[in-house]
Amino acid sequence: MVCVPNEGHTGPEAYDNRLLFSVHLGMLQAMSHFGLREYQGVRYDYPEGTEYEFSWASVGRLLTPLARERLTEWAVKAEVDYMLHVDDDMIIPTNLFERLIRHNVDIVAPLAFMRIPPHKPVIFRLEEGWDAMRRMEYFVSYTVDNYPKDTLVECDAVGFGACLIKMDVVRRMPKPWFMSTTSAGEDVWFCLQARKYGARVYMDTSTKLGHVGIPPIIEEKDYERESQVAELRRTHGDWVNSRPKESVKA
């Protein structure tokens, strides 16, 4: 299920992009049904013997965490295998689904950047702890500025500009999935909770999105220019995730 939380002010660039994406998924569904690989010079890649069926769901003019909650409820009722969340202000490659599903991981997002300068990447590491005064757990999120380029990176959380999620992960988690009182984004919160139930989170930094904003489409080059990342990489190299791997709950 393609899930689109729509705030109600989708730019024409993203709207046109979503139409192209829907046509591509329709073709992928038809091609996989008939076991075909190529049509009019376009190659459709999918595992042998796989047949895809896609459905779309959108919730508009609603608080984004609540919209994601409703979309997830529908995905559970529809008994789909995957949710692909795509925000209404992202420019995505038409083969986004194929590029993400090929990794066969619990949660995976493409590389995207924040609208506001310096356009930080939405790949996060989290520091968790216990607040003895308030007697509660807490966490702090940090963007990974020197992420490894053009590869699959395991991380603590990702932004949901677009994100592919195995529904087996969702079914292990209690509700609410996205609604919380934390000041963190609902996407970071979801990843934090999912990891507690054995999920592993990744970002594919070779699959890149554009973010409709100022400049009109924010891409990796805009982030690297604003944040002078080349110097950061020369000094510190690429980020390495040193967090020990959590064991999956039975």
C-alpha positions, 0 to 999 in steps of 0.5 A: 500500500502506497500511503500519502499523508497529504497536508493539502498544499501539494506543489505541482512538481510533486503532484506530477511526479506522483502521477508518473509514479502511479503509472509506473507501479501500474505497469509493474503490477501488470508486467509481474502478473504476466511475467514480462520484463520489458515494455517499450524499452523500459526494464522492470526488475522484480524477483522471479515468480513474484507478482505485485499488487498495489493499492493507494491510500491518502489522508488529507488536511490532518496532523501528519502523525494522525494521518500516518496512524490512520494510513497504518490502520488501513494497511493492517486491515487490508493485510498488505505485506508492505507500506510505502509512505511517501510525503506529498512534497517529495520528488521520487524516482519512478523505480523507488519501490524496486530500489527499496524492496531489493534490500529485504530489510525491515525499514528502509528509506531513501536519502532525503533532506530537510526543507530549511537550510542547511538542509540536513539529511534525515538519517539519525543516530539516537542517544537514549537514557534514563531521567532519574528526576522525571523517572522516565526514559528519554532520547535525543536525535542527531543527524548523521552529517557525514553519512556513507555515500551511495550505499545501504547504511544501518542507522537508528532512525530515518525521516519518512519523506519516503520509507518502505516498511514490512508490515510484520514489523507493525504487527509486532508493535502496540498502538499507537504507532505514530502518535506520541507526546514526544517533541521528536518527529513521528517518523523518528518515534516510530523507528525508536519503537520499532527497534524495541520490537526487533526491527532494524532500520536502514537508509539507502543513500544511493537512492535520492529524493528531492524535497519541494522547497526553497530552492525549488527542489532540494537535493544532496548538492544543496545540503553539501554546499550549505553544510560544507560537508567535504571538509567534514568528510576529509577530517572525520571520514564517513560515519560508522554506526558503533551501536551494538546490534539488538537481538530480535525478540521471539 
